[in-house]
């Protein structure tokens, strides 16, 4: 090769190094690359081969360019340079000599030293005037090993001498110094204040429609937002311009990062119109990040298309406190609910198919058709046999029957088909033995919201009990052989979706279980990732559905048990409108104009209705967490009404009570709320669960009914009691409770407002979501498939065929 005129020994050494760097760039398990090479191999080609986000040394041309331009917030200070700067103080006016510091390291050192006011000269060891320069230098930094023919006596007495040199004898930097470099880089990748470019708001009066406000703002590209909050390029999967899935590998990279503060937004018992918990959640994070410069993340549920096209409309917040683009948020998003629907209905089809084929085929035919010889040994069904045979010809008749027959009892099937539309007529239509639920009531949705990893999700999917066999034993998705297929359908849905608020602050949208018929909280994974990204001094704000008696109780007793996370503060949302309703005001009906009692000052109605606010504060205090009341102010609320609510809230045990105007003013209208939340988060927290899991199922139901709802006692129907006995016998008695109850009253009767007392809570049925990990009693006539109102929202929704813009969403 030496005789080949095109042969270059330098390039022959470089190319394998560059190839290996390029390979490691694409490896998601590698978060950073540090180069430790002989001096001769440190070329720009090698340094620039490292992806900027994985550049531990910070010596790429991209990073150095930013450093030299002064874009310190957008670049990595090379760890070696950072170490030198840390050792030096008061550099203003001092003469610094850089010796043998060539290339990228020399440029970075010179840039940072000059930025601190030093007079910097860079030269080589063979510079003719070296002795004179050393004599006058206050600081000398070695970039390479000092030659023996340069005596220390040449240096100015009292001069500071720092060596950044490689050990030329071994070709390696001193181990201790190199480890320090690694630690500095790791710290730079962890807790830091975001350099977030917030979007400016120019609120109008009167406030335009939600969709007009959303369209008037130009969102940042989602990859820009991801970079601002510390996500690496290979940690996101971009969907269009404004949405991205975030990979779970982030949790491993930031596993040593301290969590931020954890804030839950709950509410009083709402009117059918909702009281603005999502709006408060968005307004709060806009205030924290865009106005107080505190890292914060909102974690919201993905809205079901049922309410979007039904009564309530969208769930992106409202006014100047929204997630944008709101039409993308409210409709298909990244397809998670569709994935849940597909997985749920595949399992339903598997149940029906299994019953059909067991009834129409002999055992031997089934084993031949289902398990070819070359696949038999790998089938999970062997778990049911407890044997190690790999040849189906050696199975006995009894083993074959046990192997191929689940013997499902059709009368015990609990698995329903689902669709993400409010359709009351599907309540009674049956396919086989299963009826229809709305998609967000599926146990798979609950699993998505509670899972902590891909492996955990797969295990939970396999544990889902769909029926009992004829011996009374539970039949699971794992028994049906569908676990792997369900996991495949859900593999992308498990990743949270990143979006942004109107002011450009980050939001995770993930999972969407209803709070009245499910546990009503966004995903554990979104919360965990957000808590790492905000850092120790940041805040993650998540929302629990409906009133504190429903969504918050389940957040504490179900979600916090699954996640192991401890909340710092509860923000309890109230409105004058809802308090007047609880004080005896006329019925509030979706789509109908509000009566004058709600648009004119009425202090007596407000005072009487504050009983519900006081009860919800008491419920929060059962869990030992500080509570801040956020009064969501409407333009018809009088100052006297607002002051009265805040006064009563503070007298009733709230840490603070703050009127909020984020709907009309954006984050600026929630700054006082943000400040109150920040103070409350520093209060003593004595968080505790409401009940012990070891208690019997009925006793746990009774504790919730009496302590939270205010019931005198509970009454189980014969069906409900039979189910409790069955689940206890099957070993499921130690699971938490997820009450399926109306959200419109503390009781089971929607028309009973305020704080009902003395009632007996009827439990009509009890079901189990074993994969999700809870027992859910049905209170009264609770339906898991909502219906459409007389005037549904879809009347107003349309598409402009020219601009392709959605109209009518709110």
Legacy VTK file of the C-alpha trace (Angstrom):
# vtk DataFile Version 3.0
C-alpha trace
ASCII
DATASET POLYDATA
POINTS 810 float
0.000 0.000 0.000
2.903 2.336 0.763
3.849 2.215 -2.943
0.337 3.223 -4.008
0.435 7.004 -4.765
-3.217 7.335 -3.591
-2.547 5.674 -0.235
-2.741 8.001 2.768
-1.921 6.305 6.115
-3.601 9.123 8.005
-6.909 8.634 6.175
-6.730 4.874 6.597
-6.722 5.378 10.358
-9.401 8.069 10.264
-12.034 6.266 8.186
-12.667 3.387 10.635
-12.964 5.932 13.453
-15.490 8.023 11.522
-17.441 4.897 10.590
-17.634 3.832 14.226
-18.716 7.336 15.289
-21.470 7.366 12.656
-22.669 3.968 13.885
-22.761 5.129 17.518
-24.589 8.314 16.468
-27.562 6.175 15.445
-27.477 3.901 18.487
-30.358 5.007 20.792
-28.629 3.332 23.745
-25.641 5.692 23.437
-26.387 9.126 24.873
-22.939 10.695 24.494
-19.620 10.186 22.689
-16.249 11.153 24.187
-13.152 10.900 22.000
-9.832 9.773 23.475
-7.436 9.489 20.538
-3.765 10.100 19.742
-3.054 13.760 18.939
-2.545 12.999 15.248
-6.098 11.716 14.825
-7.903 14.784 16.198
-9.051 16.187 12.865
-12.095 18.289 12.001
-13.453 15.313 10.062
-13.423 13.181 13.212
-14.700 15.900 15.562
-17.527 16.897 13.218
-18.636 13.308 12.702
-20.124 13.310 16.234
-23.768 14.403 16.407
-23.946 17.763 18.240
-26.378 16.367 20.821
-23.989 13.488 21.610
-20.830 15.608 21.624
-19.363 15.142 25.117
-16.177 17.062 24.232
-18.024 20.015 22.671
-15.350 20.424 19.988
-17.418 20.124 16.806
-17.448 23.065 14.388
-21.172 23.640 15.031
-20.659 23.902 18.785
-17.492 26.005 18.502
-19.173 28.393 16.078
-21.930 29.065 18.621
-19.385 29.411 21.408
-17.271 31.946 19.499
-20.410 33.923 18.505
-21.398 34.103 22.158
-24.465 31.820 21.907
-23.527 30.257 25.240
-27.104 29.232 26.039
-27.298 27.252 22.793
-23.994 25.393 23.018
-22.006 23.084 25.263
-18.966 24.542 27.003
-16.335 21.838 26.374
-15.831 20.090 29.728
-12.064 20.666 29.646
-12.610 24.365 28.988
-15.232 24.507 31.738
-12.772 22.931 34.169
-10.076 25.511 33.305
-12.523 28.373 33.754
-13.679 26.979 37.077
-10.096 26.985 38.370
-9.445 30.567 37.323
-10.945 33.625 39.000
-10.817 37.380 38.354
-9.275 37.128 34.913
-9.951 40.747 33.992
-6.733 42.302 32.647
-4.572 39.208 33.259
-2.205 37.844 30.605
-2.964 34.227 29.731
-0.608 32.169 27.596
-1.989 29.114 25.785
0.864 26.746 25.000
0.472 23.898 22.533
-3.354 24.261 22.620
-4.074 23.783 18.954
-7.227 23.259 16.950
-10.684 23.110 18.472
-9.570 22.999 22.103
-7.334 26.042 21.638
-10.103 28.003 19.923
-12.601 27.182 22.670
-10.168 28.115 25.441
-9.252 31.399 23.758
-12.898 32.331 23.235
-13.923 31.704 26.856
-10.829 33.373 28.374
-11.360 36.494 26.265
-15.031 36.550 27.252
-13.890 36.818 30.883
-11.637 39.797 30.089
-8.242 38.107 29.842
-5.525 39.140 27.356
-4.825 35.854 25.585
-1.821 34.827 23.502
-1.585 31.419 21.879
1.749 29.984 20.748
3.663 26.726 20.207
6.486 25.267 22.288
9.030 26.158 19.576
8.099 29.858 19.466
11.390 31.897 19.470
10.199 34.373 22.126
8.751 31.629 24.369
10.951 32.435 27.407
9.930 36.094 27.295
6.236 35.268 26.927
6.379 32.832 29.847
8.089 35.443 31.998
5.191 37.896 31.532
2.228 35.491 31.687
0.004 35.516 34.800
-1.608 32.223 33.733
-0.156 29.452 31.584
-2.395 26.722 30.134
-0.692 23.688 28.586
-2.583 22.111 25.707
0.126 19.487 25.204
2.958 18.027 27.277
5.803 20.414 28.182
9.087 19.478 26.457
12.033 18.805 28.751
14.046 21.654 27.215
11.554 24.222 28.527
12.466 24.643 32.215
9.904 25.675 34.811
12.257 28.495 35.827
11.260 30.355 32.641
7.818 30.939 34.120
6.835 33.994 36.105
7.014 33.385 39.872
3.487 32.996 41.268
1.966 32.279 37.861
-0.975 29.877 37.705
-0.148 26.793 35.620
-2.866 24.433 34.337
-2.254 21.375 32.177
-4.950 20.028 29.817
-2.441 17.813 28.045
-2.754 14.199 27.025
-0.102 11.876 28.415
1.939 11.406 25.246
3.558 8.244 26.563
0.278 6.403 26.897
-1.885 8.316 24.442
-4.502 8.734 27.189
-5.601 11.590 29.349
-5.234 11.121 33.077
-8.184 8.949 34.186
-9.265 11.223 37.018
-9.421 14.295 34.779
-11.277 12.414 32.069
-13.876 11.165 34.538
-14.384 14.757 35.601
-15.045 15.660 31.953
-17.683 12.932 31.744
-19.372 14.148 34.914
-19.447 17.723 33.660
-21.078 16.637 30.417
-23.654 14.490 32.218
-24.512 17.433 34.474
-24.898 19.681 31.430
-27.391 17.192 29.966
-29.449 17.063 33.148
-30.956 19.769 35.307
-30.828 23.146 33.630
-33.047 26.128 33.068
-34.548 25.881 29.610
-33.634 28.458 27.006
-37.224 28.482 25.817
-38.408 30.903 23.149
-41.902 31.715 24.382
-44.548 32.857 21.927
-46.026 36.325 22.429
-49.742 36.782 23.021
-51.775 39.841 22.105
-55.136 39.153 23.777
-58.164 40.775 22.136
-61.378 41.987 23.742
-63.931 40.607 23.296
-62.151 37.246 23.330
-62.488 35.504 19.926
-63.493 31.841 19.572
-61.028 29.190 20.663
-60.303 28.068 17.126
-59.756 31.670 15.951
-57.266 32.229 18.779
-55.505 28.967 17.998
-55.238 29.817 14.289
-53.931 33.332 15.002
-50.840 31.924 16.753
-47.948 30.423 14.803
-46.643 27.427 16.774
-42.969 26.571 16.892
-41.795 23.561 14.922
-41.968 20.650 17.322
-38.314 19.697 16.775
-37.321 23.210 17.913
-39.461 22.866 21.045
-37.983 19.421 21.733
-34.452 20.801 21.562
-35.325 23.727 23.842
-36.485 21.378 26.614
-33.504 19.043 26.365
-34.739 16.218 24.141
-32.212 14.616 21.799
-32.906 14.178 18.102
-33.192 10.404 18.373
-35.632 10.674 21.301
-38.493 12.074 19.223
-40.611 10.790 16.332
-42.129 13.727 14.468
-45.762 13.699 13.295
-46.213 16.664 10.949
-44.989 20.098 12.086
-46.465 20.390 15.579
-46.609 16.931 17.157
-43.975 14.383 18.124
-43.907 11.101 19.981
-41.259 10.916 22.708
-39.376 7.655 23.135
-39.163 6.003 26.528
-35.358 5.699 26.254
-35.294 9.214 27.702
-36.112 7.785 31.130
-32.922 5.722 31.112
-30.794 8.705 30.070
-32.229 10.914 32.817
-32.665 8.238 35.494
-30.343 10.092 37.904
-32.030 13.442 37.320
-34.032 14.634 40.378
-37.777 14.981 39.749
-39.521 18.318 39.709
-42.557 19.310 41.776
-45.775 17.412 40.986
-49.032 19.421 40.840
-52.539 18.024 40.401
-55.417 20.154 39.085
-58.811 18.935 40.330
-62.167 20.677 40.753
-65.412 21.061 42.600
-68.481 19.124 41.429
-69.016 20.621 37.951
-71.963 21.792 35.926
-72.564 19.906 32.644
-70.536 22.681 30.967
-67.303 21.957 32.860
-65.514 24.491 35.041
-62.222 24.893 33.196
-59.687 22.520 34.776
-57.868 22.095 31.462
-57.849 25.857 30.966
-56.433 26.371 34.457
-53.793 23.691 33.825
-52.643 25.421 30.633
-52.842 28.912 32.121
-50.770 27.783 35.104
-47.894 26.362 33.033
-47.959 29.402 30.723
-47.595 31.595 33.817
-44.817 29.477 35.337
-42.676 29.217 32.214
-43.492 32.206 29.994
-43.831 34.750 32.828
-41.877 33.437 35.837
-39.125 31.660 33.849
-39.640 28.355 35.688
-39.408 25.066 33.801
-42.891 23.574 33.684
-44.809 20.928 31.758
-48.542 20.312 31.376
-49.661 16.673 31.116
-53.163 16.281 29.696
-55.452 13.473 28.607
-56.189 12.930 24.946
-59.844 13.879 24.402
-62.348 11.315 23.207
-64.225 12.145 20.034
-67.427 11.320 21.940
-67.584 14.612 23.880
-65.878 16.519 21.052
-68.831 15.787 18.749
-71.348 15.488 21.604
-71.952 17.993 24.409
-68.736 19.242 25.927
-66.695 20.067 22.836
-62.905 19.902 22.809
-60.553 19.602 25.745
-57.569 21.719 24.634
-58.301 24.429 27.197
-59.879 27.636 25.973
-59.468 31.314 25.273
-55.829 32.342 25.642
-54.897 29.210 27.607
-54.926 26.440 25.011
-52.935 23.633 23.500
-52.287 24.324 19.825
-53.152 23.461 17.122
-56.448 22.768 18.891
-58.053 20.887 15.986
-55.172 18.422 15.880
-55.328 18.014 19.661
-59.080 17.362 19.645
-59.347 14.993 16.714
-57.075 12.078 15.777
-53.841 13.386 17.376
-51.305 10.591 16.718
-53.852 7.773 16.569
-53.560 6.384 20.101
-57.311 5.962 20.638
-57.606 4.245 17.268
-54.843 1.835 18.324
-56.739 1.112 21.551
-59.949 0.518 19.615
-58.171 -1.898 17.256
-56.512 -3.786 20.104
-59.705 -3.952 22.168
-61.789 -5.282 19.297
-59.119 -7.772 18.230
-59.370 -9.275 21.703
-63.190 -9.337 21.478
-62.935 -11.130 18.121
-60.443 -13.594 19.590
-62.910 -14.515 22.337
-65.748 -15.160 19.877
-63.496 -17.081 17.499
-62.153 -19.258 20.302
-65.644 -20.223 21.463
-66.751 -20.953 17.891
-63.787 -23.169 17.026
-63.847 -25.075 20.303
-67.519 -25.844 19.630
-67.007 -26.970 16.031
-63.600 -28.709 15.937
-62.182 -31.783 17.632
-59.215 -31.398 19.940
-56.833 -33.187 17.560
-57.868 -31.047 14.600
-57.380 -27.907 16.672
-53.880 -28.860 17.757
-52.861 -29.690 14.185
-54.324 -26.495 12.739
-53.142 -24.210 15.514
-49.635 -25.421 16.284
-47.444 -26.810 13.497
-44.604 -29.059 14.687
-41.942 -26.424 14.078
-43.793 -23.869 16.210
-45.132 -26.023 19.005
-42.214 -25.655 21.399
-42.377 -21.859 21.373
-46.085 -21.484 22.086
-47.024 -19.815 25.354
-49.915 -22.285 25.817
-47.472 -24.733 27.393
-47.762 -22.602 30.526
-51.278 -23.965 30.968
-49.984 -27.548 30.957
-47.063 -27.271 33.340
-45.053 -29.759 31.241
-41.936 -29.498 29.093
-43.042 -31.609 26.114
-42.183 -30.190 22.709
-43.758 -32.871 20.509
-47.587 -32.739 20.201
-47.616 -36.492 19.352
-46.551 -37.305 22.936
-49.475 -35.476 24.599
-52.149 -37.527 26.342
-55.870 -37.009 25.568
-56.272 -35.077 28.825
-53.245 -32.895 28.053
-54.491 -32.211 24.524
-57.896 -31.168 25.841
-56.324 -28.904 28.437
-53.974 -27.528 25.825
-56.532 -26.549 23.186
-59.660 -25.865 25.246
-60.288 -22.796 27.387
-63.940 -23.812 27.932
-65.086 -20.203 28.231
-68.449 -19.787 29.907
-70.251 -17.347 27.549
-72.422 -16.015 30.363
-69.338 -14.688 32.175
-67.778 -12.704 29.326
-67.008 -9.182 30.541
-65.028 -7.918 27.544
-66.936 -5.352 25.479
-66.332 -4.037 21.999
-65.627 -0.300 21.825
-66.010 2.674 19.468
-64.912 6.280 20.066
-68.329 7.830 19.439
-71.253 8.641 21.700
-73.842 6.131 20.406
-76.568 5.158 22.869
-78.051 2.486 20.588
-74.849 0.458 20.834
-75.562 -0.011 24.535
-78.021 -2.794 23.720
-76.673 -4.208 20.459
-74.777 -7.392 21.218
-72.207 -9.275 19.165
-71.900 -12.765 20.602
-72.265 -11.960 24.300
-70.528 -8.570 24.358
-72.059 -5.088 24.191
-70.373 -1.802 23.239
-68.529 0.715 25.425
-66.948 4.006 24.417
-63.266 3.472 23.546
-61.890 5.461 26.465
-63.691 3.076 28.858
-61.612 0.162 27.536
-59.307 -1.495 30.033
-56.555 -1.084 27.448
-56.896 2.690 27.811
-56.532 2.335 31.583
-53.462 0.151 31.074
-51.915 2.748 28.763
-52.471 5.393 31.417
-51.010 3.329 34.284
-48.152 1.427 32.668
-44.529 2.249 33.474
-42.699 0.564 30.562
-43.205 -1.481 27.411
-42.544 -4.688 29.340
-44.992 -3.657 32.057
-47.650 -2.865 29.431
-47.211 -6.254 27.789
-47.567 -8.017 31.144
-50.667 -5.991 32.010
-52.255 -6.747 28.631
-51.684 -10.457 29.211
-53.315 -10.290 32.666
-56.617 -8.830 31.423
-59.438 -11.125 32.502
-62.106 -11.410 29.794
-64.315 -14.201 31.173
-64.356 -17.281 33.392
-64.148 -20.871 32.266
-66.798 -23.429 33.184
-64.882 -24.276 36.361
-65.062 -20.671 37.532
-61.396 -19.848 36.850
-60.415 -16.573 35.107
-59.573 -16.591 31.393
-57.018 -13.969 30.332
-55.774 -12.382 27.122
-52.612 -14.420 27.631
-54.701 -17.604 27.608
-56.181 -16.546 24.276
-52.732 -16.084 22.746
-53.338 -12.474 21.787
-50.942 -10.646 24.142
-48.152 -10.217 21.622
-50.500 -8.929 18.934
-52.037 -6.418 21.368
-48.573 -5.175 22.317
-47.722 -4.718 18.633
-50.853 -2.604 18.103
-49.955 -0.517 21.172
-46.185 -0.140 20.657
-46.438 3.442 19.366
-49.381 4.471 21.526
-47.227 3.988 24.657
-45.095 7.006 23.694
-46.422 10.384 24.944
-47.191 13.060 22.347
-45.394 16.403 22.660
-47.329 19.586 21.768
-47.273 23.206 22.964
-49.413 25.902 24.541
-50.358 29.217 22.955
-47.258 30.700 24.609
-44.917 27.984 23.335
-44.501 26.015 26.564
-44.405 22.207 26.389
-47.361 19.864 26.841
-47.603 16.088 26.913
-50.875 14.609 25.654
-51.214 10.948 26.534
-54.039 8.528 27.378
-57.620 9.611 28.014
-59.664 7.472 30.420
-62.909 9.111 31.561
-63.069 9.880 35.290
-66.669 8.802 35.890
-66.422 5.360 34.222
-62.622 4.915 34.484
-59.834 6.451 36.578
-59.701 9.764 34.704
-56.013 10.678 34.566
-53.355 11.092 31.894
-50.466 8.656 31.734
-47.903 7.804 34.385
-45.234 7.728 31.664
-45.944 11.295 30.521
-45.705 12.507 34.117
-42.468 10.610 34.772
-40.768 11.889 31.613
-41.928 15.468 32.262
-40.706 15.364 35.884
-37.222 14.467 34.619
-37.213 17.118 31.890
-38.221 20.037 34.145
-35.511 19.250 36.699
-35.540 19.604 40.457
-36.814 23.207 40.524
-39.415 22.734 37.804
-43.111 21.867 37.901
-45.259 19.241 36.203
-48.966 20.076 36.207
-51.445 17.310 35.434
-55.232 17.185 35.572
-57.713 14.752 37.121
-61.141 14.490 35.515
-64.345 15.944 36.992
-64.585 16.756 40.712
-61.972 16.020 43.365
-64.301 13.318 44.746
-63.830 11.327 41.524
-60.706 12.135 39.493
-58.528 13.269 42.394
-59.469 10.343 44.645
-58.519 7.929 41.851
-55.342 9.880 41.109
-54.173 9.366 44.685
-55.416 5.837 45.348
-54.792 4.308 41.904
-52.362 6.374 39.835
-49.963 7.310 42.637
-49.833 3.670 43.780
-48.919 2.606 40.229
-46.322 5.339 39.697
-44.826 5.695 43.167
-44.949 9.476 42.674
-45.962 11.855 45.462
-47.891 15.036 44.604
-46.702 18.376 45.969
-49.850 20.505 45.616
-53.491 20.201 44.586
-55.035 23.085 42.646
-58.797 22.980 43.170
-60.735 24.764 40.405
-64.020 26.478 41.219
-66.350 28.855 39.377
-68.979 31.235 40.662
-71.383 29.610 38.192
-70.987 26.112 39.664
-71.147 27.421 43.239
-74.436 29.178 42.502
-75.789 25.898 41.129
-74.777 24.118 44.346
-76.373 26.934 46.339
-79.787 26.207 44.867
-79.622 27.939 41.477
-81.684 26.672 38.536
-80.502 23.735 36.421
-77.621 24.338 34.039
-78.206 22.646 30.695
-75.684 22.309 27.903
-76.745 24.302 24.852
-79.355 26.364 26.743
-78.813 30.015 27.786
-77.888 30.551 31.434
-80.640 31.875 33.717
-80.252 35.367 35.180
-79.157 33.968 38.550
-75.872 33.039 36.858
-75.284 36.332 35.056
-76.251 38.749 37.856
-74.656 39.191 41.284
-76.174 36.928 43.942
-73.984 36.653 47.032
-76.411 34.428 48.910
-76.408 31.750 46.211
-72.599 31.869 46.129
-72.294 31.607 49.910
-74.742 28.688 50.072
-72.968 26.881 47.228
-69.551 27.154 48.849
-70.498 24.074 50.872
-69.402 21.991 47.882
-66.076 23.830 47.688
-65.538 23.289 51.416
-66.305 19.568 51.064
-63.840 19.196 48.188
-61.148 20.974 50.246
-61.841 18.501 53.067
-61.521 15.577 50.642
-58.112 16.886 49.534
-57.007 17.198 53.150
-57.768 13.499 53.686
-54.651 12.817 51.592
-52.385 15.277 53.417
-51.555 17.489 50.419
-51.680 21.337 50.446
-54.525 22.778 48.375
-54.682 26.057 46.448
-58.104 27.145 45.165
-58.105 28.607 41.651
-61.262 30.619 40.994
-61.789 30.581 37.228
-63.262 34.051 36.709
-65.987 34.719 34.113
-66.866 38.212 32.854
-70.284 38.025 34.590
-68.709 37.432 38.032
-68.830 40.476 40.301
-65.793 41.527 42.415
-67.848 40.895 45.571
-68.639 37.326 44.470
-64.987 36.656 43.681
-63.810 38.058 47.026
-66.431 36.033 48.914
-65.326 32.733 47.350
-61.641 33.385 48.066
-62.414 34.375 51.662
-64.475 31.241 52.352
-61.883 28.987 50.676
-59.043 30.280 52.861
-61.190 30.046 55.996
-61.951 26.419 55.059
-58.309 25.315 55.040
-56.992 26.196 51.593
-53.355 27.331 51.595
-54.445 30.154 49.306
-57.302 31.103 46.974
-56.577 33.073 43.824
-58.851 34.539 41.116
-57.538 33.680 37.644
-58.024 35.451 34.305
-55.944 33.198 32.051
-58.891 32.609 29.695
-58.872 36.269 28.675
-55.219 37.158 29.369
-53.186 33.961 28.931
-50.387 33.113 31.364
-50.240 36.695 32.599
-53.702 36.157 34.105
-52.481 33.183 36.175
-49.202 34.594 37.549
-50.617 34.989 41.080
-51.857 31.394 40.948
-48.393 30.245 39.845
-46.777 32.128 42.707
-49.223 30.595 45.199
-48.543 27.106 43.831
-44.779 27.666 44.076
-45.123 28.659 47.731
-47.491 25.786 48.536
-45.077 23.281 46.989
-42.568 24.191 49.707
-45.031 23.402 52.500
-44.880 20.261 54.600
-46.451 17.357 52.740
-47.838 14.396 54.672
-49.278 12.477 51.723
-51.123 9.259 52.540
-53.523 6.867 50.825
-57.151 6.711 51.901
-57.279 2.962 52.543
-55.114 -0.105 52.962
-55.171 -2.484 49.995
-55.360 -5.474 52.349
-58.876 -4.518 53.430
-61.808 -6.489 51.950
-63.273 -5.109 48.710
-66.565 -4.046 50.310
-64.770 -2.238 53.133
-62.663 -0.235 50.650
-65.839 0.719 48.768
-67.447 1.777 52.054
-64.476 3.985 53.032
-64.682 5.871 49.742
-68.469 6.200 49.969
-68.455 7.508 53.533
-65.274 9.598 53.732
-65.306 11.038 50.215
-68.938 11.099 49.035
-70.518 11.557 52.467
-72.771 8.475 52.199
-74.274 6.855 55.260
-73.436 3.371 53.940
-73.305 1.239 50.788
-75.726 -1.400 49.517
-74.602 -4.097 47.094
-77.012 -5.804 44.730
-76.937 -9.636 44.706
-75.016 -9.499 41.405
-72.475 -7.088 42.866
-71.999 -9.210 45.997
-71.585 -12.339 43.881
-68.880 -10.619 41.839
-67.085 -9.423 44.984
-67.074 -12.982 46.305
-65.774 -14.307 42.984
-62.947 -11.768 42.687
-61.941 -12.373 46.284
-61.847 -16.134 45.682
-59.786 -15.649 42.526
-57.140 -13.650 44.420
-58.007 -10.156 43.233
-59.184 -8.761 46.562
-56.083 -6.643 47.211
-56.571 -4.280 44.268
-57.535 -0.588 44.642
-61.087 0.578 43.895
-62.170 2.653 40.879
-65.744 3.827 41.441
-67.884 4.318 38.312
-70.188 7.104 39.464
-71.895 10.211 38.118
-69.693 13.306 38.160
-72.631 15.700 38.580
-73.156 15.064 42.297
-71.248 13.835 45.322
-74.002 11.233 45.554
-75.226 8.736 42.940
-78.115 11.034 42.003
-77.070 13.761 39.506
-79.858 16.102 40.576
-78.622 16.290 44.204
-76.289 19.297 44.337
-74.324 20.888 47.150
-73.294 18.325 49.785
-75.884 15.511 50.013
-75.886 13.491 53.245
-77.645 10.479 54.707
-77.894 8.553 51.441
-77.195 4.876 50.843
-74.845 4.371 47.887
-76.191 1.559 45.666
-73.621 -0.713 43.990
-75.386 -2.351 41.060
-72.453 -4.371 39.746
-68.742 -4.902 40.339
-66.249 -5.526 37.540
-62.511 -6.044 37.482
-59.755 -4.592 35.324
-57.028 -6.985 36.396
-54.515 -5.817 33.796
-55.003 -2.176 34.756
-54.948 -3.240 38.382
-58.252 -2.180 39.941
-61.778 -3.307 40.832
-64.521 -1.009 39.558
-67.956 -0.975 41.188
-70.812 0.518 39.151
-72.842 2.960 41.208
-76.568 3.032 40.379
-77.344 3.013 36.647
-73.956 4.257 35.442
-73.562 3.802 31.679
-70.249 3.118 29.944
-71.567 4.320 26.563
-72.672 7.992 26.546
-75.374 9.250 24.191
-75.666 12.316 21.994
-77.733 15.335 23.108
-80.624 16.941 21.214
-78.216 19.452 19.725
-74.794 17.815 19.429
-71.592 19.751 18.750
-71.187 18.144 15.345
-73.921 20.458 13.994
-71.350 23.262 14.034
-68.315 21.344 12.769
-67.421 21.659 9.108
-64.480 21.616 6.697
-63.624 24.373 4.226
-62.878 22.462 0.991
-60.677 25.280 -0.333
-58.433 25.965 2.680
-58.938 22.509 4.279
-59.452 24.303 7.603
-61.718 22.828 10.273
-64.538 25.104 11.415
-66.805 25.001 14.439
-64.619 23.204 16.983
-64.579 24.717 20.468
LINES 1 811
810 0 1 2 3 4 5 6 7 8 9 10 11 12 13 14 15 16 17 18 19 20 21 22 23 24 25 26 27 28 29 30 31 32 33 34 35 36 37 38 39 40 41 42 43 44 45 46 47 48 49 50 51 52 53 54 55 56 57 58 59 60 61 62 63 64 65 66 67 68 69 70 71 72 73 74 75 76 77 78 79 80 81 82 83 84 85 86 87 88 89 90 91 92 93 94 95 96 97 98 99 100 101 102 103 104 105 106 107 108 109 110 111 112 113 114 115 116 117 118 119 120 121 122 123 124 125 126 127 128 129 130 131 132 133 134 135 136 137 138 139 140 141 142 143 144 145 146 147 148 149 150 151 152 153 154 155 156 157 158 159 160 161 162 163 164 165 166 167 168 169 170 171 172 173 174 175 176 177 178 179 180 181 182 183 184 185 186 187 188 189 190 191 192 193 194 195 196 197 198 199 200 201 202 203 204 205 206 207 208 209 210 211 212 213 214 215 216 217 218 219 220 221 222 223 224 225 226 227 228 229 230 231 232 233 234 235 236 237 238 239 240 241 242 243 244 245 246 247 248 249 250 251 252 253 254 255 256 257 258 259 260 261 262 263 264 265 266 267 268 269 270 271 272 273 274 275 276 277 278 279 280 281 282 283 284 285 286 287 288 289 290 291 292 293 294 295 296 297 298 299 300 301 302 303 304 305 306 307 308 309 310 311 312 313 314 315 316 317 318 319 320 321 322 323 324 325 326 327 328 329 330 331 332 333 334 335 336 337 338 339 340 341 342 343 344 345 346 347 348 349 350 351 352 353 354 355 356 357 358 359 360 361 362 363 364 365 366 367 368 369 370 371 372 373 374 375 376 377 378 379 380 381 382 383 384 385 386 387 388 389 390 391 392 393 394 395 396 397 398 399 400 401 402 403 404 405 406 407 408 409 410 411 412 413 414 415 416 417 418 419 420 421 422 423 424 425 426 427 428 429 430 431 432 433 434 435 436 437 438 439 440 441 442 443 444 445 446 447 448 449 450 451 452 453 454 455 456 457 458 459 460 461 462 463 464 465 466 467 468 469 470 471 472 473 474 475 476 477 478 479 480 481 482 483 484 485 486 487 488 489 490 491 492 493 494 495 496 497 498 499 500 501 502 503 504 505 506 507 508 509 510 511 512 513 514 515 516 517 518 519 520 521 522 523 524 525 526 527 528 529 530 531 532 533 534 535 536 537 538 539 540 541 542 543 544 545 546 547 548 549 550 551 552 553 554 555 556 557 558 559 560 561 562 563 564 565 566 567 568 569 570 571 572 573 574 575 576 577 578 579 580 581 582 583 584 585 586 587 588 589 590 591 592 593 594 595 596 597 598 599 600 601 602 603 604 605 606 607 608 609 610 611 612 613 614 615 616 617 618 619 620 621 622 623 624 625 626 627 628 629 630 631 632 633 634 635 636 637 638 639 640 641 642 643 644 645 646 647 648 649 650 651 652 653 654 655 656 657 658 659 660 661 662 663 664 665 666 667 668 669 670 671 672 673 674 675 676 677 678 679 680 681 682 683 684 685 686 687 688 689 690 691 692 693 694 695 696 697 698 699 700 701 702 703 704 705 706 707 708 709 710 711 712 713 714 715 716 717 718 719 720 721 722 723 724 725 726 727 728 729 730 731 732 733 734 735 736 737 738 739 740 741 742 743 744 745 746 747 748 749 750 751 752 753 754 755 756 757 758 759 760 761 762 763 764 765 766 767 768 769 770 771 772 773 774 775 776 777 778 779 780 781 782 783 784 785 786 787 788 789 790 791 792 793 794 795 796 797 798 799 800 801 802 803 804 805 806 807 808 809
